[in-house]
């Protein structure tokens, strides 16, 4: 793979934008659609509560992806491969994307 396309593949911005998909869906779902635990009891969050939850979800997904990338890089030493940390994080983000 040429270097320019590899840099494009491992660039952090597209992966960070993919993390926004579940956070935006969570915000819309918890503020407008709501959910029900009992038959006639709908639970809906305020915009402030949903925003806090979405920010925490975004940070948790980002931290988990970076941590998985660090583990992939650490495990790659077993096979004498030398990928960069950015490549490992890109791989972890690509495999974690639904």
N, C-alpha and C positions, 0 to 999 in steps of 0.2 A: 504494500500500500504506500503511495507517495506520502512524503512528510506533510504536505499541506492538507491532504484529506485526513490524515491521522490526527493532526492538530484540530481540525474541525470536529472530528469524532469525539475527542476528549475535551473539548472546550466546556467549561463549567456552566456557562449561561443556558444552553439548551436543557441541560439536566435540571437546573434550578427552576426553569419554567415548567417542566413536567411535574415538579413537586406541587405546583400551584393548583393542578387539576383536582386532587382530592381535597385540598383545603378550601377551594372555592365551592366545591360540591357540598362539603360539610357545612359551610356558612349558609348556603341557600337552603339546604335540607333542614337545618336546625332553626332557622329564622322564619321560613315561609311554609314549608311542608309539614314540619313537626313529626312526631312519632308517638306511638301509643303503646303503653305497657299494660293497660287494662282496657276493657271494651270501649268505654265512652270517655276516656281520659286522655286528651292530647297534651303532650309536653312540647312546649315551644320556648326557645331561648331568646333573650333580648339580643339586640345587635352587639352590645358591648360584651356580653358573655360569650357569644358566638365568635366574636373577633379574637378574644383572648384564647379561646379553645383552638381556633385556626392558627394563630401564631405559635402556640405550643406544639401543634401537630406539625407545622412547617419545620420548626427547629428540631423536633424529634426525628423526622424523616431525614433531614440534612445530616444530623449527627450520626444516625444509624448508617447512612450511606458512606460517610467519610470513614467511620470506624470499620465498616466492612471492607472498604478499599485498603485501609491500613493492614487488615488481616490478610487480604489477598496478596498484597505486596510481601508481607512477612512469609506467607506460605509459598510464594513463588521462588523463594531462595532454595527450597528443597529440590526444585527441578532445574536449578542453575539458570533460571530466566531472570532478566533484569529490566522489567517494565518500570516506568516512572510511576510515582504516586498518582499523578494526574490520570494516567492510563488505567490504573487499578480502580480509582474512584469512578472513572467513566464506565468501566466494565461493571462495577457494582450497581451503578445507577441504571445501566441498560438492562441488566437482568432483574432489577427490582421493579422496573416499570411495568405496570399491568398492560 
